[in-house]
Amino acid sequence: MLLIMETKIINNIEKALDEIRPFLQSDGGNIELVNYENDIVRVRLLGNCIDCSVNQMTLKNGVEMTIKKHVPSIKKVVSVE
């Protein structure tokens, strides 16, 4: 049962990333899910997003907000190298 719930959460995280991805791609960037554990989502920013001066604002105001809309139990979203 736990595995089914976790799979559903990961699928919903991916749906959220698919929702935000076109905005990132329009600026030459992208994002990928690294992992989900203990209600924390780790993502990797790609392309122009890596060096963008507002990437942390995008992460909090765009990515985290969108993921929490799809999965309200998420505590935070962090970016990893």
Backbone hydrogen bonds in HBPLUS format (Angstrom, degrees):
<---DONOR---> <-ACCEPTOR-->    atom                        ^
c    i                          cat <-CA-CA->   ^        H-A-AA   ^      H-
h    n   atom  resd res      DA  || num        DHA   H-A  angle D-A-AA Bond
n    s   type  num  typ     dist DA aas  dist angle  dist       angle   num
A0005-MET N   A0001-MET O   3.03 MM   4  6.38 158.1  2.08 150.8 156.3     1
A0006-GLU N   A0002-LEU O   2.90 MM   4  6.16 162.1  1.94 152.5 157.4     2
A0007-THR N   A0003-LEU O   2.88 MM   4  6.03 157.2  1.94 146.6 153.0     3
A0008-LYS N   A0004-ILE O   2.98 MM   4  6.20 154.4  2.05 145.2 152.1     4
A0009-ILE N   A0005-MET O   2.94 MM   4  6.24 155.3  2.00 149.1 156.0     5
A0010-ILE N   A0006-GLU O   2.92 MM   4  6.17 165.5  1.94 153.2 156.7     6
A0011-ASN N   A0007-THR O   2.91 MM   4  6.11 157.4  1.96 146.8 153.5     7
A0012-ASN N   A0008-LYS O   2.94 MM   4  6.19 151.1  2.02 145.0 152.8     8
A0013-ILE N   A0009-ILE O   2.85 MM   4  6.16 148.0  1.95 150.0 159.7     9
A0014-GLU N   A0010-ILE O   2.92 MM   4  6.19 160.6  1.96 150.6 155.5    10
A0015-LYS N   A0011-ASN O   2.96 MM   4  6.24 148.3  2.06 141.2 150.2    11
A0016-ALA N   A0012-ASN O   3.00 MM   4  6.24 153.2  2.08 142.1 148.7    12
A0017-LEU N   A0013-ILE O   2.90 MM   4  6.26 156.9  1.95 151.9 158.5    13
A0018-ASP N   A0014-GLU O   2.84 MM   4  6.09 150.6  1.92 146.0 154.5    14
A0019-GLU N   A0015-LYS O   3.02 MM   4  6.29 135.9  2.22 138.5 150.2    15
A0019-GLU N   A0016-ALA O   3.06 MM   3  5.03 126.4  2.36  93.1 107.4    16
A0020-ILE N   A0016-ALA O   3.11 MM   4  6.49 148.4  2.21 147.8 155.6    17
A0021-ARG N   A0017-LEU O   2.79 MM   4  5.71 145.6  1.91 149.4 159.0    18
A0023-PHE N   A0020-ILE O   3.08 MM   3  5.71 132.5  2.31 118.8 129.9    19
A0024-LEU N   A0020-ILE O   3.41 MM   4  6.78 154.4  2.48 147.8 155.0    20
A0024-LEU N   A0021-ARG O   3.05 MM   3  5.15 115.6  2.48 100.7 116.2    21
A0025-GLN N   A0021-ARG O   2.82 MM   4  6.02 163.9  1.84 163.2 168.5    22
A0026-SER N   A0022-PRO O   2.99 MM   4  6.05 140.4  2.15 136.1 145.4    23
A0027-ASP N   A0024-LEU O   3.08 MM   3  5.46 148.2  2.19 106.3 115.5    24
A0029-GLY N   A0024-LEU O   2.83 MM   5  4.91 155.7  1.89 139.4 134.6    25
A0028-GLY N   A0025-GLN O   2.96 MM   3  4.79 164.4  1.98 106.2 108.5    26
A0048-ASN N   A0028-GLY O   2.97 MM  20  5.30 174.8  1.97 122.7 123.0    27
A0030-ASN N   A0046-LEU O   3.18 MM  16  4.85 135.8  2.39 122.1 117.5    28
A0046-LEU N   A0030-ASN O   2.88 MM  16  4.85 163.9  1.91 136.7 132.9    29
A0032-GLU N   A0044-ARG O   2.99 MM  12  5.30 145.9  2.11 140.2 150.8    30
A0044-ARG N   A0032-GLU O   2.86 MM  12  5.30 154.9  1.92 150.6 158.5    31
A0034-VAL N   A0042-ARG O   2.77 MM   8  5.33 161.2  1.80 147.7 149.2    32
A0035-ASN N   A0042-ARG O   3.23 MM   7  5.28 156.4  2.29 130.9 135.8    33
A0042-ARG N   A0035-ASN O   2.84 MM   7  5.28 174.3  1.85 164.4 163.5    34
A0037-GLU N   A0040-ILE O   3.02 MM   3  5.42 164.1  2.04 152.5 155.6    35
A0040-ILE N   A0037-GLU O   2.95 MM   3  5.42 150.3  2.04 115.1 124.2    36
A0075-LYS N   A0039-ASP O   2.72 MM  36  5.49 162.9  1.75 150.6 156.5    37
A0041-VAL N   A0076-LYS O   3.04 MM  35  6.45 165.2  2.07 157.0 160.2    38
A0078-VAL N   A0041-VAL O   2.87 MM  37  6.31 162.5  1.90 166.9 172.5    39
A0043-VAL N   A0078-VAL O   2.89 MM  35  6.28 162.3  1.92 161.9 167.9    40
A0080-VAL N   A0043-VAL O   2.87 MM  37  6.12 153.9  1.94 161.9 169.3    41
A0049-CYS N   A0046-LEU O   3.18 MM   3  5.51 143.3  2.32 136.6 131.5    42
A0050-ILE N   A0047-GLY O   3.18 MM   3  5.97 159.5  2.23 121.6 125.8    43
A0055-ASN N   A0052-CYS O   3.33 MM   3  5.33 162.4  2.37 112.0 110.3    44
A0058-THR N   A0054-VAL O   2.93 MM   4  6.23 159.2  1.97 156.0 162.5    45
A0059-LEU N   A0055-ASN O   2.84 MM   4  5.98 151.7  1.92 140.7 149.0    46
A0060-LYS N   A0056-GLN O   3.05 MM   4  6.24 160.5  2.09 143.0 146.7    47
A0061-ASN N   A0057-MET O   2.76 MM   4  5.71 159.7  1.80 155.7 160.2    48
A0062-GLY N   A0058-THR O   2.86 MM   4  4.97 141.7  2.01 126.1 135.2    49
A0063-VAL N   A0058-THR O   2.97 MM   5  6.41 156.8  2.03 154.1 161.4    50
A0064-GLU N   A0059-LEU O   2.74 MM   5  5.95 162.3  1.77 159.1 164.9    51
A0066-THR N   A0062-GLY O   3.04 MM   4  6.05 157.3  2.10 143.6 150.1    52
A0067-ILE N   A0063-VAL O   2.91 MM   4  6.12 164.7  1.93 158.4 162.7    53
A0068-LYS N   A0064-GLU O   2.90 MM   4  6.04 164.8  1.92 153.1 157.4    54
A0069-LYS N   A0065-MET O   3.02 MM   4  6.19 136.4  2.21 137.0 148.5    55
A0070-HIS N   A0066-THR O   3.28 MM   4  6.61 146.4  2.40 142.1 149.6    56
A0070-HIS N   A0067-ILE O   3.05 MM   3  5.21 123.2  2.38  99.2 113.1    57
A0071-VAL N   A0067-ILE O   2.71 MM   4  5.91 148.5  1.81 150.8 161.9    58
A0074-ILE N   A0071-VAL O   3.12 MM   3  5.99 173.4  2.13 130.6 132.4    59
